[in-house]
Amino acid sequence: MYNKDVSICKRVILDMISELERKEKKAEFATESWEYMMDRLALMKVLDVIKKEKPNK
C-alpha cells in the first residue's frame, strides 16, 4: 500500500471506531452495546496491524 492509502485507511477506521463508540453508549440493550463493542475492538486490531505494516512508497 502507498503511504497515502494507509493514512486514508487509518482515518476511515478511526472514524468508524468513533461512530461505534457513540452507538455503544446510546444502545438501549446490552446485546446491542456488546455487538458495537466487539466491532470496535476488531477495528482497533485492524488498525494495529496497519500500523505495524511497512507501506511501500
mmCIF entry with sequence, helices, sheets and N, C-alpha, C, O atoms, coordinates in Angstrom:
data_MODEL
# 
_entry.id   MODEL 
# 
_entity.id                         1 
_entity.type                       polymer 
_entity.pdbx_number_of_molecules   1 
# 
_entity_poly.entity_id                      1 
_entity_poly.type                           'polypeptide(L)' 
_entity_poly.nstd_linkage                   no 
_entity_poly.nstd_monomer                   no 
_entity_poly.pdbx_seq_one_letter_code       MYNKDVSICKRVILDMISELERKEKKAEFATESWEYMMDRLALMKVLDVIKKEKPNK 
_entity_poly.pdbx_seq_one_letter_code_can   MYNKDVSICKRVILDMISELERKEKKAEFATESWEYMMDRLALMKVLDVIKKEKPNK 
_entity_poly.pdbx_strand_id                 A 
# 
loop_
_entity_poly_seq.entity_id 
_entity_poly_seq.num 
_entity_poly_seq.mon_id 
_entity_poly_seq.hetero 
1 1  MET n 
1 2  TYR n 
1 3  ASN n 
1 4  LYS n 
1 5  ASP n 
1 6  VAL n 
1 7  SER n 
1 8  ILE n 
1 9  CYS n 
1 10 LYS n 
1 11 ARG n 
1 12 VAL n 
1 13 ILE n 
1 14 LEU n 
1 15 ASP n 
1 16 MET n 
1 17 ILE n 
1 18 SER n 
1 19 GLU n 
1 20 LEU n 
1 21 GLU n 
1 22 ARG n 
1 23 LYS n 
1 24 GLU n 
1 25 LYS n 
1 26 LYS n 
1 27 ALA n 
1 28 GLU n 
1 29 PHE n 
1 30 ALA n 
1 31 THR n 
1 32 GLU n 
1 33 SER n 
1 34 TRP n 
1 35 GLU n 
1 36 TYR n 
1 37 MET n 
1 38 MET n 
1 39 ASP n 
1 40 ARG n 
1 41 LEU n 
1 42 ALA n 
1 43 LEU n 
1 44 MET n 
1 45 LYS n 
1 46 VAL n 
1 47 LEU n 
1 48 ASP n 
1 49 VAL n 
1 50 ILE n 
1 51 LYS n 
1 52 LYS n 
1 53 GLU n 
1 54 LYS n 
1 55 PRO n 
1 56 ASN n 
1 57 LYS n 
# 
_struct_asym.id          A 
_struct_asym.entity_id   1 
# 
loop_
_struct_conf.conf_type_id 
_struct_conf.id 
_struct_conf.pdbx_PDB_helix_id 
_struct_conf.beg_label_comp_id 
_struct_conf.beg_label_asym_id 
_struct_conf.beg_label_seq_id 
_struct_conf.pdbx_beg_PDB_ins_code 
_struct_conf.end_label_comp_id 
_struct_conf.end_label_asym_id 
_struct_conf.end_label_seq_id 
_struct_conf.pdbx_end_PDB_ins_code 
_struct_conf.beg_auth_comp_id 
_struct_conf.beg_auth_asym_id 
_struct_conf.beg_auth_seq_id 
_struct_conf.end_auth_comp_id 
_struct_conf.end_auth_asym_id 
_struct_conf.end_auth_seq_id 
_struct_conf.pdbx_PDB_helix_class 
_struct_conf.details 
_struct_conf.pdbx_PDB_helix_length 
HELX_P HELX_P1 AA1 ASN A 3  ? LYS A 26 ? ASN A 3  LYS A 26 1 ? 24 
HELX_P HELX_P2 AA2 ALA A 30 ? LYS A 52 ? ALA A 30 LYS A 52 1 ? 23 
# 
_struct_conf_type.id          HELX_P 
_struct_conf_type.criteria    ? 
_struct_conf_type.reference   ? 
# 
loop_
_atom_site.group_PDB 
_atom_site.id 
_atom_site.type_symbol 
_atom_site.label_atom_id 
_atom_site.label_alt_id 
_atom_site.label_comp_id 
_atom_site.label_asym_id 
_atom_site.label_entity_id 
_atom_site.label_seq_id 
_atom_site.pdbx_PDB_ins_code 
_atom_site.Cartn_x 
_atom_site.Cartn_y 
_atom_site.Cartn_z 
_atom_site.occupancy 
_atom_site.B_iso_or_equiv 
_atom_site.pdbx_formal_charge 
_atom_site.auth_seq_id 
_atom_site.auth_comp_id 
_atom_site.auth_asym_id 
_atom_site.auth_atom_id 
_atom_site.pdbx_PDB_model_num 
ATOM 1   N N  . MET A 1 1  ? 0.840   -1.189 0.000  1.00 0.00 ? 1  MET A N  1 
ATOM 2   C CA . MET A 1 1  ? 0.000   0.000  0.000  1.00 0.00 ? 1  MET A CA 1 
ATOM 3   C C  . MET A 1 1  ? 0.884   1.251  0.000  1.00 0.00 ? 1  MET A C  1 
ATOM 4   O O  . MET A 1 1  ? 1.990   1.259  0.541  1.00 0.00 ? 1  MET A O  1 
ATOM 5   N N  . TYR A 1 2  ? 0.380   2.254  -0.597 1.00 0.00 ? 2  TYR A N  1 
ATOM 6   C CA . TYR A 1 2  ? 1.085   3.516  -0.599 1.00 0.00 ? 2  TYR A CA 1 
ATOM 7   C C  . TYR A 1 2  ? 0.797   4.259  0.698  1.00 0.00 ? 2  TYR A C  1 
ATOM 8   O O  . TYR A 1 2  ? -0.232  4.037  1.336  1.00 0.00 ? 2  TYR A O  1 
ATOM 9   N N  . ASN A 1 3  ? 1.718   5.147  1.084  1.00 0.00 ? 3  ASN A N  1 
ATOM 10  C CA . ASN A 1 3  ? 1.563   5.903  2.328  1.00 0.00 ? 3  ASN A CA 1 
ATOM 11  C C  . ASN A 1 3  ? 0.236   6.660  2.376  1.00 0.00 ? 3  ASN A C  1 
ATOM 12  O O  . ASN A 1 3  ? -0.420  6.713  3.416  1.00 0.00 ? 3  ASN A O  1 
ATOM 13  N N  . LYS A 1 4  ? -0.150  7.244  1.243  1.00 0.00 ? 4  LYS A N  1 
ATOM 14  C CA . LYS A 1 4  ? -1.409  7.996  1.190  1.00 0.00 ? 4  LYS A CA 1 
ATOM 15  C C  . LYS A 1 4  ? -2.594  7.061  1.448  1.00 0.00 ? 4  LYS A C  1 
ATOM 16  O O  . LYS A 1 4  ? -3.517  7.412  2.184  1.00 0.00 ? 4  LYS A O  1 
ATOM 17  N N  . ASP A 1 5  ? -2.564  5.875  0.843  1.00 0.00 ? 5  ASP A N  1 
ATOM 18  C CA . ASP A 1 5  ? -3.636  4.898  1.048  1.00 0.00 ? 5  ASP A CA 1 
ATOM 19  C C  . ASP A 1 5  ? -3.719  4.470  2.506  1.00 0.00 ? 5  ASP A C  1 
ATOM 20  O O  . ASP A 1 5  ? -4.807  4.331  3.065  1.00 0.00 ? 5  ASP A O  1 
ATOM 21  N N  . VAL A 1 6  ? -2.556  4.264  3.113  1.00 0.00 ? 6  VAL A N  1 
ATOM 22  C CA . VAL A 1 6  ? -2.516  3.842  4.516  1.00 0.00 ? 6  VAL A CA 1 
ATOM 23  C C  . VAL A 1 6  ? -3.108  4.925  5.407  1.00 0.00 ? 6  VAL A C  1 
ATOM 24  O O  . VAL A 1 6  ? -3.887  4.623  6.311  1.00 0.00 ? 6  VAL A O  1 
ATOM 25  N N  . SER A 1 7  ? -2.753  6.169  5.167  1.00 0.00 ? 7  SER A N  1 
ATOM 26  C CA . SER A 1 7  ? -3.280  7.247  6.004  1.00 0.00 ? 7  SER A CA 1 
ATOM 27  C C  . SER A 1 7  ? -4.786  7.400  5.826  1.00 0.00 ? 7  SER A C  1 
ATOM 28  O O  . SER A 1 7  ? -5.494  7.700  6.787  1.00 0.00 ? 7  SER A O  1 
ATOM 29  N N  . ILE A 1 8  ? -5.280  7.199  4.618  1.00 0.00 ? 8  ILE A N  1 
ATOM 30  C CA . ILE A 1 8  ? -6.727  7.261  4.383  1.00 0.00 ? 8  ILE A CA 1 
ATOM 31  C C  . ILE A 1 8  ? -7.422  6.122  5.120  1.00 0.00 ? 8  ILE A C  1 
ATOM 32  O O  . ILE A 1 8  ? -8.455  6.328  5.758  1.00 0.00 ? 8  ILE A O  1 
ATOM 33  N N  . CYS A 1 9  ? -6.857  4.921  5.032  1.00 0.00 ? 9  CYS A N  1 
ATOM 34  C CA . CYS A 1 9  ? -7.434  3.763  5.735  1.00 0.00 ? 9  CYS A CA 1 
ATOM 35  C C  . CYS A 1 9  ? -7.483  4.010  7.238  1.00 0.00 ? 9  CYS A C  1 
ATOM 36  O O  . CYS A 1 9  ? -8.489  3.724  7.887  1.00 0.00 ? 9  CYS A O  1 
ATOM 37  N N  . LYS A 1 10 ? -6.405  4.537  7.782  1.00 0.00 ? 10 LYS A N  1 
ATOM 38  C CA . LYS A 1 10 ? -6.353  4.816  9.221  1.00 0.00 ? 10 LYS A CA 1 
ATOM 39  C C  . LYS A 1 10 ? -7.443  5.802  9.615  1.00 0.00 ? 10 LYS A C  1 
ATOM 40  O O  . LYS A 1 10 ? -8.139  5.610  10.612 1.00 0.00 ? 10 LYS A O  1 
ATOM 41  N N  . ARG A 1 11 ? -7.584  6.856  8.824  1.00 0.00 ? 11 ARG A N  1 
ATOM 42  C CA . ARG A 1 11 ? -8.582  7.879  9.125  1.00 0.00 ? 11 ARG A CA 1 
ATOM 43  C C  . ARG A 1 11 ? -9.994  7.306  9.085  1.00 0.00 ? 11 ARG A C  1 
ATOM 44  O O  . ARG A 1 11 ? -10.810 7.594  9.961  1.00 0.00 ? 11 ARG A O  1 
ATOM 45  N N  . VAL A 1 12 ? -10.279 6.500  8.074  1.00 0.00 ? 12 VAL A N  1 
ATOM 46  C CA . VAL A 1 12 ? -11.602 5.885  7.942  1.00 0.00 ? 12 VAL A CA 1 
ATOM 47  C C  . VAL A 1 12 ? -11.874 4.949  9.116  1.00 0.00 ? 12 VAL A C  1 
ATOM 48  O O  . VAL A 1 12 ? -12.965 4.966  9.686  1.00 0.00 ? 12 VAL A O  1 
ATOM 49  N N  . ILE A 1 13 ? -10.892 4.140  9.474  1.00 0.00 ? 13 ILE A N  1 
ATOM 50  C CA . ILE A 1 13 ? -11.070 3.204  10.588 1.00 0.00 ? 13 ILE A CA 1 
ATOM 51  C C  . ILE A 1 13 ? -11.272 3.959  11.893 1.00 0.00 ? 13 ILE A C  1 
ATOM 52  O O  . ILE A 1 13 ? -12.117 3.571  12.699 1.00 0.00 ? 13 ILE A O  1 
ATOM 53  N N  . LEU A 1 14 ? -10.517 5.023  12.118 1.00 0.00 ? 14 LEU A N  1 
ATOM 54  C CA . LEU A 1 14 ? -10.700 5.817  13.336 1.00 0.00 ? 14 LEU A CA 1 
ATOM 55  C C  . LEU A 1 14 ? -12.097 6.434  13.388 1.00 0.00 ? 14 LEU A C  1 
ATOM 56  O O  . LEU A 1 14 ? -12.712 6.491  14.452 1.00 0.00 ? 14 LEU A O  1 
ATOM 57  N N  . ASP A 1 15 ? -12.596 6.893  12.246 1.00 0.00 ? 15 ASP A N  1 
ATOM 58  C CA . ASP A 1 15 ? -13.962 7.430  12.188 1.00 0.00 ? 15 ASP A CA 1 
ATOM 59  C C  . ASP A 1 15 ? -14.990 6.347  12.512 1.00 0.00 ? 15 ASP A C  1 
ATOM 60  O O  . ASP A 1 15 ? -15.959 6.590  13.232 1.00 0.00 ? 15 ASP A O  1 
ATOM 61  N N  . MET A 1 16 ? -14.767 5.149  11.971 1.00 0.00 ? 16 MET A N  1 
ATOM 62  C CA . MET A 1 16 ? -15.686 4.037  12.241 1.00 0.00 ? 16 MET A CA 1 
ATOM 63  C C  . MET A 1 16 ? -15.659 3.660  13.724 1.00 0.00 ? 16 MET A C  1 
ATOM 64  O O  . MET A 1 16 ? -16.701 3.371  14.312 1.00 0.00 ? 16 MET A O  1 
ATOM 65  N N  . ILE A 1 17 ? -14.476 3.665  14.324 1.00 0.00 ? 17 ILE A N  1 
ATOM 66  C CA . ILE A 1 17 ? -14.345 3.351  15.750 1.00 0.00 ? 17 ILE A CA 1 
ATOM 67  C C  . ILE A 1 17 ? -15.106 4.378  16.578 1.00 0.00 ? 17 ILE A C  1 
ATOM 68  O O  . ILE A 1 17 ? -15.820 4.018  17.514 1.00 0.00 ? 17 ILE A O  1 
ATOM 69  N N  . SER A 1 18 ? -14.957 5.649  16.239 1.00 0.00 ? 18 SER A N  1 
ATOM 70  C CA . SER A 1 18 ? -15.666 6.711  16.964 1.00 0.00 ? 18 SER A CA 1 
ATOM 71  C C  . SER A 1 18 ? -17.178 6.553  16.850 1.00 0.00 ? 18 SER A C  1 
ATOM 72  O O  . SER A 1 18 ? -17.902 6.709  17.833 1.00 0.00 ? 18 SER A O  1 
ATOM 73  N N  . GLU A 1 19 ? -17.646 6.244  15.649 1.00 0.00 ? 19 GLU A N  1 
ATOM 74  C CA . GLU A 1 19 ? -19.084 6.054  15.431 1.00 0.00 ? 19 GLU A CA 1 
ATOM 75  C C  . GLU A 1 19 ? -19.606 4.870  16.241 1.00 0.00 ? 19 GLU A C  1 
ATOM 76  O O  . GLU A 1 19 ? -20.669 4.958  16.855 1.00 0.00 ? 19 GLU A O  1 
ATOM 77  N N  . LEU A 1 20 ? -18.866 3.770  16.246 1.00 0.00 ? 20 LEU A N  1 
ATOM 78  C CA . LEU A 1 20 ? -19.286 2.597  17.027 1.00 0.00 ? 20 LEU A CA 1 
ATOM 79  C C  . LEU A 1 20 ? -19.288 2.903  18.518 1.00 0.00 ? 20 LEU A C  1 
ATOM 80  O O  . LEU A 1 20 ? -20.139 2.406  19.255 1.00 0.00 ? 20 LEU A O  1 
ATOM 81  N N  . GLU A 1 21 ? -18.345 3.713  18.959 1.00 0.00 ? 21 GLU A N  1 
ATOM 82  C CA . GLU A 1 21 ? -18.289 4.095  20.369 1.00 0.00 ? 21 GLU A CA 1 
ATOM 83  C C  . GLU A 1 21 ? -19.533 4.900  20.751 1.00 0.00 ? 21 GLU A C  1 
ATOM 84  O O  . GLU A 1 21 ? -20.108 4.693  21.819 1.00 0.00 ? 21 GLU A O  1 
ATOM 85  N N  . ARG A 1 22 ? -19.942 5.817  19.872 1.00 0.00 ? 22 ARG A N  1 
ATOM 86  C CA . ARG A 1 22 ? -21.163 6.597  20.126 1.00 0.00 ? 22 ARG A CA 1 
ATOM 87  C C  . ARG A 1 22 ? -22.393 5.690  20.164 1.00 0.00 ? 22 ARG A C  1 
ATOM 88  O O  . ARG A 1 22 ? -23.244 5.822  21.043 1.00 0.00 ? 22 ARG A O  1 
ATOM 89  N N  . LYS A 1 23 ? -22.477 4.770  19.204 1.00 0.00 ? 23 LYS A N  1 
ATOM 90  C CA . LYS A 1 23 ? -23.612 3.846  19.164 1.00 0.00 ? 23 LYS A CA 1 
ATOM 91  C C  . LYS A 1 23 ? -23.630 2.953  20.401 1.00 0.00 ? 23 LYS A C  1 
ATOM 92  O O  . LYS A 1 23 ? -24.691 2.641  20.942 1.00 0.00 ? 23 LYS A O  1 
ATOM 93  N N  . GLU A 1 24 ? -22.442 2.548  20.837 1.00 0.00 ? 24 GLU A N  1 
ATOM 94  C CA . GLU A 1 24 ? -22.337 1.688  22.020 1.00 0.00 ? 24 GLU A CA 1 
ATOM 95  C C  . GLU A 1 24 ? -22.899 2.397  23.256 1.00 0.00 ? 24 GLU A C  1 
ATOM 96  O O  . GLU A 1 24 ? -23.583 1.782  24.074 1.00 0.00 ? 24 GLU A O  1 
ATOM 97  N N  . LYS A 1 25 ? -22.607 3.685  23.382 1.00 0.00 ? 25 LYS A N  1 
ATOM 98  C CA . LYS A 1 25 ? -23.080 4.452  24.538 1.00 0.00 ? 25 LYS A CA 1 
ATOM 99  C C  . LYS A 1 25 ? -24.590 4.691  24.480 1.00 0.00 ? 25 LYS A C  1 
ATOM 100 O O  . LYS A 1 25 ? -25.242 4.782  25.520 1.00 0.00 ? 25 LYS A O  1 
ATOM 101 N N  . LYS A 1 26 ? -25.149 4.794  23.271 1.00 0.00 ? 26 LYS A N  1 
ATOM 102 C CA . LYS A 1 26 ? -26.576 5.071  23.110 1.00 0.00 ? 26 LYS A CA 1 
ATOM 103 C C  . LYS A 1 26 ? -27.435 3.811  23.029 1.00 0.00 ? 26 LYS A C  1 
ATOM 104 O O  . LYS A 1 26 ? -28.662 3.898  23.004 1.00 0.00 ? 26 LYS A O  1 
ATOM 105 N N  . ALA A 1 27 ? -26.805 2.654  22.988 1.00 0.00 ? 27 ALA A N  1 
ATOM 106 C CA . ALA A 1 27 ? -27.551 1.399  22.814 1.00 0.00 ? 27 ALA A CA 1 
ATOM 107 C C  . ALA A 1 27 ? -28.537 1.187  23.961 1.00 0.00 ? 27 ALA A C  1 
ATOM 108 O O  . ALA A 1 27 ? -28.211 1.417  25.126 1.00 0.00 ? 27 ALA A O  1 
ATOM 109 N N  . GLU A 1 28 ? -29.739 0.747  23.615 1.00 0.00 ? 28 GLU A N  1 
ATOM 110 C CA . GLU A 1 28 ? -30.776 0.512  24.614 1.00 0.00 ? 28 GLU A CA 1 
ATOM 111 C C  . GLU A 1 28 ? -30.597 -0.820 25.316 1.00 0.00 ? 28 GLU A C  1 
ATOM 112 O O  . GLU A 1 28 ? -30.913 -0.953 26.498 1.00 0.00 ? 28 GLU A O  1 
ATOM 113 N N  . PHE A 1 29 ? -30.093 -1.801 24.595 1.00 0.00 ? 29 PHE A N  1 
ATOM 114 C CA . PHE A 1 29 ? -29.973 -3.139 25.153 1.00 0.00 ? 29 PHE A CA 1 
ATOM 115 C C  . PHE A 1 29 ? -28.507 -3.531 25.270 1.00 0.00 ? 29 PHE A C  1 
ATOM 116 O O  . PHE A 1 29 ? -27.668 -3.079 24.491 1.00 0.00 ? 29 PHE A O  1 
ATOM 117 N N  . ALA A 1 30 ? -28.211 -4.369 26.244 1.00 0.00 ? 30 ALA A N  1 
ATOM 118 C CA . ALA A 1 30 ? -26.836 -4.803 26.475 1.00 0.00 ? 30 ALA A CA 1 
ATOM 119 C C  . ALA A 1 30 ? -26.275 -5.563 25.274 1.00 0.00 ? 30 ALA A C  1 
ATOM 120 O O  . ALA A 1 30 ? -25.087 -5.467 24.970 1.00 0.00 ? 30 ALA A O  1 
ATOM 121 N N  . THR A 1 31 ? -27.142 -6.322 24.592 1.00 0.00 ? 31 THR A N  1 
ATOM 122 C CA . THR A 1 31 ? -26.649 -7.093 23.442 1.00 0.00 ? 31 THR A CA 1 
ATOM 123 C C  . THR A 1 31 ? -26.198 -6.171 22.312 1.00 0.00 ? 31 THR A C  1 
ATOM 124 O O  . THR A 1 31 ? -25.204 -6.451 21.641 1.00 0.00 ? 31 THR A O  1 
ATOM 125 N N  . GLU A 1 32 ? -26.926 -5.069 22.099 1.00 0.00 ? 32 GLU A N  1 
ATOM 126 C CA . GLU A 1 32 ? -26.517 -4.094 21.083 1.00 0.00 ? 32 GLU A CA 1 
ATOM 127 C C  . GLU A 1 32 ? -25.178 -3.475 21.457 1.00 0.00 ? 32 GLU A C  1 
ATOM 128 O O  . GLU A 1 32 ? -24.277 -3.363 20.626 1.00 0.00 ? 32 GLU A O  1 
ATOM 129 N N  . SER A 1 33 ? -25.061 -3.079 22.705 1.00 0.00 ? 33 SER A N  1 
ATOM 130 C CA . SER A 1 33 ? -23.831 -2.476 23.192 1.00 0.00 ? 33 SER A CA 1 
ATOM 131 C C  . SER A 1 33 ? -22.658 -3.436 23.023 1.00 0.00 ? 33 SER A C  1 
ATOM 132 O O  . SER A 1 33 ? -21.569 -3.033 22.614 1.00 0.00 ? 33 SER A O  1 
ATOM 133 N N  . TRP A 1 34 ? -22.889 -4.709 23.341 1.00 0.00 ? 34 TRP A N  1 
ATOM 134 C CA . TRP A 1 34 ? -21.851 -5.731 23.229 1.00 0.00 ? 34 TRP A CA 1 
ATOM 135 C C  . TRP A 1 34 ? -21.395 -5.882 21.772 1.00 0.00 ? 34 TRP A C  1 
ATOM 136 O O  . TRP A 1 34 ? -20.199 -5.978 21.498 1.00 0.00 ? 34 TRP A O  1 
ATOM 137 N N  . GLU A 1 35 ? -22.357 -5.903 20.843 1.00 0.00 ? 35 GLU A N  1 
ATOM 138 C CA . GLU A 1 35 ? -22.020 -6.045 19.423 1.00 0.00 ? 35 GLU A CA 1 
ATOM 139 C C  . GLU A 1 35 ? -21.195 -4.859 18.927 1.00 0.00 ? 35 GLU A C  1 
ATOM 140 O O  . GLU A 1 35 ? -20.219 -5.039 18.199 1.00 0.00 ? 35 GLU A O  1 
ATOM 141 N N  . TYR A 1 36 ? -21.585 -3.650 19.321 1.00 0.00 ? 36 TYR A N  1 
ATOM 142 C CA . TYR A 1 36 ? -20.830 -2.467 18.921 1.00 0.00 ? 36 TYR A CA 1 
ATOM 143 C C  . TYR A 1 36 ? -19.420 -2.514 19.497 1.00 0.00 ? 36 TYR A C  1 
ATOM 144 O O  . TYR A 1 36 ? -18.453 -2.166 18.819 1.00 0.00 ? 36 TYR A O  1 
ATOM 145 N N  . MET A 1 37 ? -19.309 -2.944 20.747 1.00 0.00 ? 37 MET A N  1 
ATOM 146 C CA . MET A 1 37 ? -18.003 -3.020 21.388 1.00 0.00 ? 37 MET A CA 1 
ATOM 147 C C  . MET A 1 37 ? -17.107 -4.036 20.673 1.00 0.00 ? 37 MET A C  1 
ATOM 148 O O  . MET A 1 37 ? -15.927 -3.773 20.444 1.00 0.00 ? 37 MET A O  1 
ATOM 149 N N  . MET A 1 38 ? -17.667 -5.192 20.323 1.00 0.00 ? 38 MET A N  1 
ATOM 150 C CA . MET A 1 38 ? -16.881 -6.222 19.643 1.00 0.00 ? 38 MET A CA 1 
ATOM 151 C C  . MET A 1 38 ? -16.436 -5.738 18.254 1.00 0.00 ? 38 MET A C  1 
ATOM 152 O O  . MET A 1 38 ? -15.305 -5.997 17.844 1.00 0.00 ? 38 MET A O  1 
ATOM 153 N N  . ASP A 1 39 ? -17.305 -5.051 17.545 1.00 0.00 ? 39 ASP A N  1 
ATOM 154 C CA . ASP A 1 39 ? -16.942 -4.485 16.241 1.00 0.00 ? 39 ASP A CA 1 
ATOM 155 C C  . ASP A 1 39 ? -15.834 -3.445 16.398 1.00 0.00 ? 39 ASP A C  1 
ATOM 156 O O  . ASP A 1 39 ? -14.890 -3.395 15.610 1.00 0.00 ? 39 ASP A O  1 
ATOM 157 N N  . ARG A 1 40 ? -15.973 -2.624 17.427 1.00 0.00 ? 40 ARG A N  1 
ATOM 158 C CA . ARG A 1 40 ? -14.973 -1.578 17.677 1.00 0.00 ? 40 ARG A CA 1 
ATOM 159 C C  . ARG A 1 40 ? -13.612 -2.194 18.001 1.00 0.00 ? 40 ARG A C  1 
ATOM 160 O O  . ARG A 1 40 ? -12.587 -1.737 17.496 1.00 0.00 ? 40 ARG A O  1 
ATOM 161 N N  . LEU A 1 41 ? -13.604 -3.228 18.841 1.00 0.00 ? 41 LEU A N  1 
ATOM 162 C CA . LEU A 1 41 ? -12.348 -3.895 19.187 1.00 0.00 ? 41 LEU A CA 1 
ATOM 163 C C  . LEU A 1 41 ? -11.708 -4.547 17.965 1.00 0.00 ? 41 LEU A C  1 
ATOM 164 O O  . LEU A 1 41 ? -10.486 -4.531 17.818 1.00 0.00 ? 41 LEU A O  1 
ATOM 165 N N  . ALA A 1 42 ? -12.527 -5.115 17.097 1.00 0.00 ? 42 ALA A N  1 
ATOM 166 C CA . ALA A 1 42 ? -11.999 -5.722 15.869 1.00 0.00 ? 42 ALA A CA 1 
ATOM 167 C C  . ALA A 1 42 ? -11.343 -4.658 14.988 1.00 0.00 ? 42 ALA A C  1 
ATOM 168 O O  . ALA A 1 42 ? -10.276 -4.891 14.420 1.00 0.00 ? 42 ALA A O  1 
ATOM 169 N N  . LEU A 1 43 ? -11.976 -3.503 14.879 1.00 0.00 ? 43 LEU A N  1 
ATOM 170 C CA . LEU A 1 43 ? -11.391 -2.424 14.082 1.00 0.00 ? 43 LEU A CA 1 
ATOM 171 C C  . LEU A 1 43 ? -10.099 -1.909 14.702 1.00 0.00 ? 43 LEU A C  1 
ATOM 172 O O  . LEU A 1 43 ? -9.172  -1.529 13.986 1.00 0.00 ? 43 LEU A O  1 
ATOM 173 N N  . MET A 1 44 ? -10.034 -1.896 16.029 1.00 0.00 ? 44 MET A N  1 
ATOM 174 C CA . MET A 1 44 ? -8.811  -1.465 16.699 1.00 0.00 ? 44 MET A CA 1 
ATOM 175 C C  . MET A 1 44 ? -7.666  -2.439 16.406 1.00 0.00 ? 44 MET A C  1 
ATOM 176 O O  . MET A 1 44 ? -6.518  -2.023 16.250 1.00 0.00 ? 44 MET A O  1 
ATOM 177 N N  . LYS A 1 45 ? -7.979  -3.723 16.333 1.00 0.00 ? 45 LYS A N  1 
ATOM 178 C CA . LYS A 1 45 ? -6.956  -4.717 15.983 1.00 0.00 ? 45 LYS A CA 1 
ATOM 179 C C  . LYS A 1 45 ? -6.485  -4.515 14.544 1.00 0.00 ? 45 LYS A C  1 
ATOM 180 O O  . LYS A 1 45 ? -5.293  -4.625 14.257 1.00 0.00 ? 45 LYS A O  1 
ATOM 181 N N  . VAL A 1 46 ? -7.419  -4.221 13.646 1.00 0.00 ? 46 VAL A N  1 
ATOM 182 C CA . VAL A 1 46 ? -7.056  -3.949 12.254 1.00 0.00 ? 46 VAL A CA 1 
ATOM 183 C C  . VAL A 1 46 ? -6.128  -2.741 12.190 1.00 0.00 ? 46 VAL A C  1 
ATOM 184 O O  . VAL A 1 46 ? -5.142  -2.744 11.453 1.00 0.00 ? 46 VAL A O  1 
ATOM 185 N N  . LEU A 1 47 ? -6.444  -1.722 12.956 1.00 0.00 ? 47 LEU A N  1 
ATOM 186 C CA . LEU A 1 47 ? -5.624  -0.520 12.985 1.00 0.00 ? 47 LEU A CA 1 
ATOM 187 C C  . LEU A 1 47 ? -4.215  -0.841 13.478 1.00 0.00 ? 47 LEU A C  1 
ATOM 188 O O  . LEU A 1 47 ? -3.242  -0.313 12.941 1.00 0.00 ? 47 LEU A O  1 
ATOM 189 N N  . ASP A 1 48 ? -4.094  -1.688 14.479 1.00 0.00 ? 48 ASP A N  1 
ATOM 190 C CA . ASP A 1 48 ? -2.776  -2.105 14.972 1.00 0.00 ? 48 ASP A CA 1 
ATOM 191 C C  . ASP A 1 48 ? -1.977  -2.813 13.889 1.00 0.00 ? 48 ASP A C  1 
ATOM 192 O O  . ASP A 1 48 ? -0.778  -2.575 13.743 1.00 0.00 ? 48 ASP A O  1 
ATOM 193 N N  . VAL A 1 49 ? -2.633  -3.674 13.137 1.00 0.00 ? 49 VAL A N  1 
ATOM 194 C CA . VAL A 1 49 ? -1.950  -4.394 12.053 1.00 0.00 ? 49 VAL A CA 1 
ATOM 195 C C  . VAL A 1 49 ? -1.469  -3.411 10.988 1.00 0.00 ? 49 VAL A C  1 
ATOM 196 O O  . VAL A 1 49 ? -0.348  -3.526 10.493 1.00 0.00 ? 49 VAL A O  1 
ATOM 197 N N  . ILE A 1 50 ? -2.311  -2.455 10.642 1.00 0.00 ? 50 ILE A N  1 
ATOM 198 C CA . ILE A 1 50 ? -1.927  -1.460 9.638  1.00 0.00 ? 50 ILE A CA 1 
ATOM 199 C C  . ILE A 1 50 ? -0.725  -0.655 10.122 1.00 0.00 ? 50 ILE A C  1 
ATOM 200 O O  . ILE A 1 50 ? 0.183   -0.371 9.341  1.00 0.00 ? 50 ILE A O  1 
ATOM 201 N N  . LYS A 1 51 ? -0.712  -0.289 11.390 1.00 0.00 ? 51 LYS A N  1 
ATOM 202 C CA . LYS A 1 51 ? 0.399   0.496  11.931 1.00 0.00 ? 51 LYS A CA 1 
ATOM 203 C C  . LYS A 1 51 ? 1.704   -0.291 11.905 1.00 0.00 ? 51 LYS A C  1 
ATOM 204 O O  . LYS A 1 51 ? 2.773   0.292  11.724 1.00 0.00 ? 51 LYS A O  1 
ATOM 205 N N  . LYS A 1 52 ? 1.630   -1.604 12.083 1.00 0.00 ? 52 LYS A N  1 
ATOM 206 C CA . LYS A 1 52 ? 2.836   -2.436 12.122 1.00 0.00 ? 52 LYS A CA 1 
ATOM 207 C C  . LYS A 1 52 ? 3.385   -2.738 10.734 1.00 0.00 ? 52 LYS A C  1 
ATOM 208 O O  . LYS A 1 52 ? 4.578   -3.003 10.585 1.00 0.00 ? 52 LYS A O  1 
ATOM 209 N N  . GLU A 1 53 ? 2.532   -2.700 9.722  1.00 0.00 ? 53 GLU A N  1 
ATOM 210 C CA . GLU A 1 53 ? 2.962   -2.975 8.349  1.00 0.00 ? 53 GLU A CA 1 
ATOM 211 C C  . GLU A 1 53 ? 3.839   -1.830 7.844  1.00 0.00 ? 53 GLU A C  1 
ATOM 212 O O  . GLU A 1 53 ? 3.619   -0.666 8.177  1.00 0.00 ? 53 GLU A O  1 
ATOM 213 N N  . LYS A 1 54 ? 4.806   -2.174 7.057  1.00 0.00 ? 54 LYS A N  1 
ATOM 214 C CA . LYS A 1 54 ? 5.655   -1.158 6.440  1.00 0.00 ? 54 LYS A CA 1 
ATOM 215 C C  . LYS A 1 54 ? 5.140   -0.915 5.025  1.00 0.00 ? 54 LYS A C  1 
ATOM 216 O O  . LYS A 1 54 ? 5.298   -1.767 4.151  1.00 0.00 ? 54 LYS A O  1 
ATOM 217 N N  . PRO A 1 55 ? 4.527   0.239  4.799  1.00 0.00 ? 55 PRO A N  1 
ATOM 218 C CA . PRO A 1 55 ? 3.942   0.508  3.479  1.00 0.00 ? 55 PRO A CA 1 
ATOM 219 C C  . PRO A 1 55 ? 5.009   0.742  2.412  1.00 0.00 ? 55 PRO A C  1 
ATOM 220 O O  . PRO A 1 55 ? 6.132   1.147  2.712  1.00 0.00 ? 55 PRO A O  1 
ATOM 221 N N  . ASN A 1 56 ? 4.638   0.480  1.173  1.00 0.00 ? 56 ASN A N  1 
ATOM 222 C CA . ASN A 1 56 ? 5.503   0.794  0.031  1.00 0.00 ? 56 ASN A CA 1 
ATOM 223 C C  . ASN A 1 56 ? 5.458   2.286  -0.222 1.00 0.00 ? 56 ASN A C  1 
ATOM 224 O O  . ASN A 1 56 ? 4.531   2.970  0.211  1.00 0.00 ? 56 ASN A O  1 
ATOM 225 N N  . LYS A 1 57 ? 6.441   2.780  -0.910 1.00 0.00 ? 57 LYS A N  1 
ATOM 226 C CA . LYS A 1 57 ? 6.462   4.218  -1.206 1.00 0.00 ? 57 LYS A CA 1 
ATOM 227 C C  . LYS A 1 57 ? 5.547   4.564  -2.338 1.00 0.00 ? 57 LYS A C  1 
ATOM 228 O O  . LYS A 1 57 ? 5.445   5.731  -2.715 1.00 0.00 ? 57 LYS A O  1 
# 
